[in-house]
Amino acid sequence: MEEKILSGKKNGMAVMLVTILLYLAAIVGAVFGGMMMDEGMVAGLILLVISVAYLCLGWLVIPGLKILGPQEALVLTLFGKYIGTLKGEGFYFVNPFCSAVNPAAKTKLSQSGDVKQVSAPAVNANGSVNVEMVNKKLSLKIMTLNNNRQKINDCLGNPIEIGIAVTWRIVDTAKAVFNVDNYKEYLSLQCDSALRNIVRIYPYDVAPGVDTTGDGVADDGSLRGSSELVAARIRDEIQNRVDDAGIEIVEARITNLAYAPEIAAVMLQRQQASAIIDARKMIVDGAVGMVEMALERLEKGGTVELDSERKAAMVSNLLVVLCGNRDAQPVVNSGSLY
């Protein structure tokens, strides 16, 4: 299905003015026709019939008047056949028998949820019914779909919760209306599917021996550390799936990323243990360097001569002081080491 833009249809104002003038003329003609009939003139009967016929049927041109605002479009069909699309702001006049088509008119994309159908008409206490008019116009503005958080297993099998926000817009109205049943629901489902396909490739944190690029070489890709790359791959994956629906994906961003509640506490302990090990390693490396520097300075300055046993005792004491979690308690030795 190829999109056809209807041009040269911005004459709605002229048609409306002509219709109003003809209605006024028909009213005047009906009055004069009645007066002429009273005088027995046949022309009066003809004028009266024509005037009354136009007063009864002249309204048929009104459905052909269409008003569009900025970044709006209207897909038109005539007796089931697609005849074209109106795009751009203006006052249009088309065939009054044309009908606008928008299968997703009753579907709203919530900014904080998923696809949401418009509820049924509400009945007031007095028995009246609030009927919401369905707008068949297609918005060409950039819109946002904030899908609900999903629980997905990463490449290591750890369950995580992740959510994305997708900004999109319609670029081909004919494809959006005729190629899929409901382009909004179609977009939401494809976002869910693409998200699962990409997330299962990455680990939550950097893990050894994991290939996230598909080149057969392990890399440092992860959901937490490579969020920009992951978002770009999600966007490309969604775009490939919604091309047939005439939708352009402008951007995809990760809005929520966390371990699932059932393993969050365990993973937090794991991260804390890893952080403690890294900190201890850094402390030990620094302490060894400081001990080496101290022994070298003592030997170089000739301050004191230490044999191997005294060096071992000094190293032990310095490491205890430098690597301990608490302040050292000094002990004064008044006797000999031996």
Residue pairs with C-beta under 8 A, 6 or more apart in sequence:
1 82
1 174
1 175
1 178
1 179
2 174
3 85
3 172
3 173
3 174
3 175
3 246
4 82
4 83
4 84
4 85
4 174
5 84
5 85
5 87
6 76
6 83
6 84
6 85
6 86
6 92
6 94
9 86
9 92
9 93
9 94
10 90
10 91
10 92
11 92
11 93
12 65
12 66
12 67
12 90
12 91
12 92
12 93
13 91
14 93
15 61
15 64
15 65
15 93
16 65
16 91
19 58
19 61
19 62
22 54
22 58
23 54
23 55
23 58
25 51
26 50
26 51
26 52
26 54
26 55
26 58
27 51
27 55
28 51
29 47
29 48
29 50
29 51
30 47
30 48
30 51
30 52
30 55
32 44
32 47
33 44
33 45
33 46
33 47
33 48
33 49
33 50
33 51
34 44
34 48
35 44
36 43
36 44
36 45
36 47
36 48
37 44
37 45
37 48
38 44
60 96
61 93
61 96
62 96
63 96
63 97
64 93
64 94
64 95
64 96
64 98
65 91
65 92
65 93
66 74
66 86
66 91
66 92
66 93
66 94
67 90
67 91
67 92
68 74
68 86
68 87
68 88
68 89
68 90
68 92
68 137
69 89
70 88
70 89
71 139
71 140
71 141
72 87
72 89
72 137
72 138
72 139
72 140
73 85
73 86
73 87
73 137
73 138
73 140
73 170
73 173
74 85
74 86
74 100
74 136
74 137
74 138
75 82
75 85
75 100
75 101
75 102
75 138
75 173
75 174
75 177
76 82
76 83
76 84
76 85
76 86
76 94
76 98
76 99
76 100
76 101
77 83
77 98
77 99
77 101
78 95
78 97
78 98
78 99
79 97
82 174
82 178
83 95
83 98
85 173
85 174
86 92
86 94
87 140
87 173
100 136
100 137
101 136
101 177
101 178
102 135
102 136
102 137
102 138
102 177
103 177
103 181
103 182
103 183
104 182
104 183
104 184
104 185
105 134
105 135
105 136
106 117
106 118
106 134
107 115
107 116
107 117
107 118
107 182
107 184
107 185
108 115
108 116
108 117
108 118
108 184
109 115
109 116
109 143
109 144
109 145
109 184
109 188
110 116
110 146
111 144
111 146
112 146
113 146
113 148
114 147
114 148
114 188
115 184
115 185
115 188
118 132
121 129
121 130
121 131
121 132
122 129
122 130
123 129
123 130
124 130
138 170
138 173
138 176
138 177
139 170
140 169
140 170
141 169
142 167
142 168
142 169
142 250
143 167
143 168
143 169
144 165
144 166
144 167
144 168
145 165
145 166
145 167
145 168
145 187
145 188
145 191
146 163
146 164
146 165
146 166
146 255
147 163
147 164
147 165
147 166
147 188
147 191
147 192
147 195
148 163
149 161
149 162
149 163
149 256
150 161
150 162
150 163
150 192
150 195
150 196
151 159
151 160
151 161
151 260
152 159
152 160
152 161
152 162
152 195
152 196
152 199
152 200
153 159
153 160
153 200
154 160
154 199
154 200
154 202
154 203
154 204
154 223
155 200
155 201
155 202
155 203
155 207
155 210
155 212
156 203
156 204
156 207
156 210
158 203
158 204
158 259
158 260
158 263
158 267
159 259
159 260
159 262
159 263
160 199
160 204
160 223
160 257
160 258
160 259
160 260
161 256
161 257
161 258
161 259
161 260
162 195
162 199
162 223
162 254
162 256
162 257
163 254
163 255
163 256
163 257
164 191
164 195
164 231
164 234
164 252
164 253
164 254
164 255
165 252
165 253
165 255
166 187
166 191
166 235
166 238
166 249
166 251
166 252
167 249
167 250
167 251
167 252
168 187
168 242
168 247
168 248
168 249
168 250
169 247
169 248
169 250
170 176
170 183
170 246
170 247
170 248
171 246
171 247
171 248
172 246
173 246
174 246
175 244
175 245
175 246
176 183
176 245
176 246
176 247
177 183
179 244
179 245
179 246
180 186
180 244
180 245
183 245
183 246
183 247
186 242
186 245
187 238
187 242
187 245
187 247
190 238
190 241
190 242
191 238
193 241
194 234
194 237
194 238
194 241
195 234
197 237
198 230
198 233
198 234
198 237
199 223
199 230
201 212
202 210
202 212
202 221
202 222
202 223
202 226
202 230
203 210
203 212
203 222
203 223
204 222
204 223
204 224
204 257
204 259
204 267
205 222
205 224
205 225
205 271
206 220
206 221
206 222
206 225
207 222
208 218
209 218
210 218
210 219
210 221
211 217
211 218
211 219
212 219
212 221
212 222
212 226
213 219
213 221
220 226
221 229
223 230
223 254
223 257
224 257
227 254
227 257
230 254
231 251
231 252
231 253
231 254
232 252
234 252
234 254
235 249
235 251
235 252
238 249
238 252
239 248
239 249
242 249
258 264
259 267
280 323
283 322
283 323
284 323
286 322
287 318
287 319
287 322
287 323
288 319
290 318
290 322
291 314
291 315
291 318
291 319
291 322
294 314
294 318
295 306
295 311
295 314
295 315
298 304
298 306
299 306
306 314
309 337
310 337
313 337
320 328
321 328
